[in-house]
Amino acid sequence: MNTKLRNVPFSPPDMSEAEAKLASEAILSGWITTGPKTKEFEKKIAAYVGTEKAVCLNSATAAMEMALRLIGVGPDDEVIVPAYTYTASASVTQHVGCKLVLVDSQKDCVEMDYDKLAEAITEKTKVICPVDLGGVMCDFDKIFAVVEAKKHLFRPANEIQKKIGRIIIAADDAHAFGAQWHGKMAGAIADFSSFSFHAVKNLTTAEGGALVWHLPFGNEPVQGAGFKVQDYFPTVPRKEGETWNEMLYRISQLLSLHGQNKDALAKTQLGSWEYDVIGPWYKCNMTDIMAGIGLAQLSRYQGMLERRRHIIGVYDKALKDLPVAVLKHYGEDFAGSGHLYITRLLGRTDEERRAVIVKMAERGIACNVHYKPLPMMTAYKALGFDIKNFPNAYNLFVNEVTLPLHTRLTDEDVDYVISNYVDIIKSL
């Protein structure tokens, strides 16, 4: 075992001269808010995941809320979210004023219980939000099968809901940028998908996120069968020949920039000062400085994914004969993004788990816990949720330890983390 004390932070950002150069370019260009670099980043994200459009925003939370607003979710609707997730997956339901429905996890699995998911669906259910936790994608075959089986309950409230014709799947892919499932990238499977580029994520813009969508009718013209854009978003003017993809992108820009029909770049053109505000909407756009960092990260991303996979392999090998369950990141028909190294100390208590984390910290290794289930949080207790109704989620949490997994770890750091973890586990 490596006994010389090291300092191993949990998840520092992996920055290089490339990020500094592109951020600096934006700063020195005189254009630092949403502009050409943001638009370039959007195009490259869409190309990477295999969608027509991507909308860059200031967080994945904004992206998830944007999806609900584009779908037209409101106070009479229900949105289903797993109990075992971070608050952002669920808090957006409160932003739009709908009812949050939480579903327990499967036994010994971070995915939601698909039987309980089916039971939770009512005539008011508009959206299911699967969470691709740790960068490993859910079983979308089962999710789509549940949705299809419950299709008779779906009550569309607007034109896009009618076009989709079933409960909408809006995935929380905050951890999953770069993940693959059955030959498709995260972002090209669910109807809507939201990515996070927060400082601790695999690909970071310091703060930021993106929304993408994958709709079979995306390239069809909007104006058909007497439908007008105004029937969907009353104050948004019609645009002749526009497709659904183009319209959703245009409305996303309006929603993210106060409902203003010209962005700052367009207003700087000679004589183009005048604008209109066509909805009292939101402010959640990405800046060109952040997009510059993201462009540099994206150019390095394949190597970063490969490094994460290597580290996971080292960890898995060291733990395979111990009473420790780990999240499976790779298989024949899927590959995660390697975002979190989630372990569970089988048969151990919350007290013992906490002691392990303290002992790791004493050796200079920062660990974490993913996640404390939502029904244990004050905000969700206030909404009437009780952890007693989510036993599988609680059992996932009670002995979970997340090890450092990031691309700034050296081979020596990796050996230090896992050898000390093994040593502490064996001493329990």
N, C-alpha and C positions, 0 to 999 in steps of 0.2 A: 504493500500500500504506500502511496505517495503521502508522506507525513509532513513535508515542509509546507508551512502555512501559506496559502495563496488567497487572493481576493477575487472571487468569481461572482460578479453581479448577475441578476436574474435575466434581464433582457435589454441590454443597451442597444441603441441603434448602430447599424453597420454603415458608417459614412466613409467616403473616399474623396479624392480630389475631383472625381467626375461630378459628384453631387455639388461640391463647392463651386465648380466651374459653371454649371448650368444655373444654379441659384444666383451666382454673381452676374451671369449674363442678363438674367431678368432684372436684377437690381440696377445694373448700369444702363440697361436699355431705356429706362425711364417709364417702363410699363410693368408695374409690380402686382396689380390686381388681375382679375380674370381677363385673359387676352390670348395671344397666339400660342404660348406654351401650354396653357390649359387645354385649348382646342386640339393641339397636337397630342397631348397626353390622352385625351378622350379617344381619339382615333386609334391610338396604339393599344389602349386597353381593350376596346371593342375588337380589334383584330386579334389580339392575344387570346381572348376568351371565346371568340367565334360568334359575336353578335353584331348587328348592324350599327347600333349606337351605344354610347356610354355617356353618362352625365357625371362630371366630377363635382363633388360638393365638399363641405368642410368636415364631414364625418360620416361614418356608416349609419349613425343614428338618424342624421338628416336624410340619408338615402332610404332607410326603411320607412320613415315617415312619408317621404316623397312617394314611395310606392303605394302606400295606403291612400294618399290623396289622389294619385292618378287613377286608382281603381275606384275611387269614390266611396270609401268606407266612412260611415257616419254613426250617429248615436244609436240607431236601431240595430246595428250589426254586431256580430261576434267575431273575434279573431282568436285562433287557437295557437298557443305558444307552449313549448316545453317548460316544465318547472325548473329543470336543471340547465340554467343558462345565466348570462349576465343581464343586468337590468335593461340594457338598451333594447333587447329583443322584445320586451314587454312594455316598456315605458311609452313607446310610440303609440300604443293603443290609447293611452290616456291623453296624448296630445291631440288625437283626432276625435276623442270623446266616445269611442265604442266600448263594448264590454270585452274585457280580457277573460279568456278561458285557459286555465293551465292544465297540462296533462303530465302525468307521472312518467318517469323513465321506465325502460325495460329493466328487468332484474339483471344486475351486473353489466349493464350496457348504457352508454351515455346517450343513445338515441331514445326518442320518446317511444312509449308503448303504443304500437300501431293499433292494437285492439281497443285500447282506451281512447285513442284518437278517434276511431270510428264511432265509439259510444258518445263522444263529446259533441258530435256534429248535430246541428239542429237546422231548422228552416232559416235561422238568423245568421248562420255561419257564412261568412264571405271569404275569409282568408285563413290559410294554415301557414304558419311560419316555422318551417324546420330549421334547426340550428346545426350547421356543420362544424361541430365543436372540435377544437384542436386541429382543424384543417382536414378532418376526415369526413367525407360526405355521407349523408344518411342513405338509407335504402329508398331511393326515389321510385323504384318499381312498386314497392309496397304503398308508398304515399299516394301515387297516382291511382293505384288499384282501389284504395280507400275512397278517394275522391270520386272515382267512376261509380263505385257501388252506391255512393250517396248522392249521385247526380239528381235524382228525383226530388231531393229536398231543396235544391238550390233555387233561390228566388232573386233573379237579377234585378238591379235597381237602376241601371243606366246602360248606355250603349256598349261600353267596353266589357261590362259584365255579361251582357247578352252575347257578344262576340266570342268570349271565352267559353261561356255556356256551362260552367261548373265552378265549384269552389276554386279560388285562385291560390296558387302556391307561390309565396313570396319568401324566399330563403334568406336567412341571416348567414351570409358567407363572410362575416367579418374576419374569420380565421383562415378562409379557404382559397384565397387568391392563388391560382396555380395548381389547385387540386384537380384530379381527374376521376371520372367514374364511368365505367362502361364505354370508354373511348371518347367521352365528351368532357369538356372543361367545365369547372364550376362557373356558373354564369350562363351556360347554354343548355341548362336542364330545367330548372324551375322557370315559372312564368316571369318572375322578377327576382333579382338577386342583388344583394347589397354587400359591398366590400369595404373593409376598413384599411386605412393607411396611417393609422395612429403610430406614435413613436415606438411602441413595443411590437408592432406587427412585422411580418416577414419582409414586406415591401412597405416602406414608410415615406410619407411626405411631411413628417412631424405631426401634423393634424390633417385629416382628410379622409375622403371616402369616395365611392363611386356607385352609381345605380346602373344596372343593365337589365334588359328584358329580352325574352325569347318567346315570341308569339307567332304562331303559324300564319296569321293574317297580317303580319307586320308590314309587308310590302304591298298590300292591297290599298287602293285609294280609299280615303275616309268617306268621301261624299258618295254614298250609295244608298239605294232604297229609301230616298227621302231624308236620310240622316244628315244633320248639319253639326259642325263642331259646337255651335252654340247650344245644341241639345245636351251636350256633354259638359262643357265648361261655358256657361252662359255669356260671359263677357269676352271670350277669346274670339277674335274675328276669323272668318273663313279664309282659307288659303287654297286657291284652285289647284287641283291635281296632287294635293298632298297625300302621302301615305300615312298609315297609322304610326309607323316608326318615326316619321318626320314630325307628325303632330305631337306625339308623346315627348319627343325631344324639345320641341318648341314650347310646350306647356311647362316642361321641367325648368327651362330657362326662366320663364315668367315666375314660376313658384319660388325659384331660388334667388331672384333679384327684385323683390318688392312688387312683383307684378308690373314692372316697368318694361315697356315694349321696345326699348333700345338699351343695350348695355353701354357701359362707359366707353368702350372702344369705338362703338358706332357714333356716339355723341361727339367724339373729338373730330370727326370729319368736318370739313369746311361747311358752315351753314347748317349743320345738323344738330343744333342744340335742342330743338323741341322734341318732346316725348310725351307719352301718355302712361298713366298707371291704370291698368285694366282690371286689377284685383288687389285687395288689401292683403298681400301675401307676405312672403318670408325672406330672410336674408341668410343664405347658407352656401354661398358660392366658394369655389376654390380659387386661390391666388396663383399668379404665374410663378412666384417664388417657390411655392409648394410644388407646383407642377414640374418645375425644373428639377427639383430633387427627385420627384417621381420618375421622370424620364431617365435620369441617370441610374436610378435603382432598377428600372425595368431592363435597361441594357445589360445589367449584371445579374439579372434574376435567375437565370438557369443555373449558373454556377452556385448561387446561394442555396437554391433548392437541393442541388446535389450534395452540398456540404451538410445540410441538415439531415439528409438521408444517411450520410455516412455516420454522423454522430448518433442517430437513432439506432443504427446497426450495432454500434459499440455498446450502447446502453442495453439494448435488448439481449445481446449475447451475455453480458455480465449478470443479468437478472433472471435468465431463463430457468434456472434450477432453484430459485428462491420463492417463498410464498408471497409473491408480488404479482399483481395483475397490471398489465400495461395496455395502453390504447394501441390497437393495431393500425399502423399508418399505411401499409402497403400490402397488396394482394394481387392475384392474377388479373383481376378486372378493375382495379382501382389503385390510385396513388394519392395520398394526402399531400398537403403542403408542408407537413412537418412543423406545424406551428407550436404545439405544446407537447411536452413529454409528460403525460399524465400517468401516474402510478397509484396503485391502491395496496396498502399493507394489509393483506388478507387476515382476518381474524383479530385485527388490532383495534383499539378504541380511539376515540377522539383525543383523550389524554396522551396516549402513546404516540399518536401522530404528531401532536403539538411538541412533544418532547424530541422527536426526531428532527423536526424543523429547527428547533432551538440548537440541538447538537450540530446540525449542519452549519448553522449560522456561526457557532463558536469556532468552526473550522474555516470560516471565511466564505461559505457557500450560501448564496441567497436562494431560497426555495419559495414556492407560493402554493396556493390552493385554488383549484378550478373545478367547481364553483360551490359557494354556499348557495343552496337552492333559494329561489325567490320567496317561497312562503316563510322563510326564516327571517326575512328582512322587514323592517318596520313599515315601509311603504306598502308592502303587499299584505302584511298582516292587517293593515288598516283597510284594505280592499276586501277583507273577509277570508283570506286564504290561511290555511293551517297546515303546517308541515306534517301533522299526523295523517293527512290524506294523501301524502306523497312519500310513502316509505322507501320506494326504490331510489328516488332522488336523494333522500337523506342518507341511505346506506352507501351511495356512491361518494357522497361528500365526507362522511364521518372519518374515513381513514385515508383520504386522498392526499398525495404530495406531488407537486409538479416540480421537476428538476429543471435547472437552466438548460435551455436549448436555443442557441443563436449562433450566428456566423462569425462572431468575434471570439468564440472559444478556440483556443489552440488545442492541438492534440494532447498536450500536457494538462491543460485545463479539463478536458474531457475525462482523461484518466483520473485526475484528482477528484472530480465530482463523483464519478461512479464508484471508485474504490472506497471513498469515504462513506458513501451511501450504503454500500454493501457491508462495510465494517460496522456501521451503526445499526443496521437491520439485524445483523447476526448477534449483536450484543443485547438485543431486546430481551 
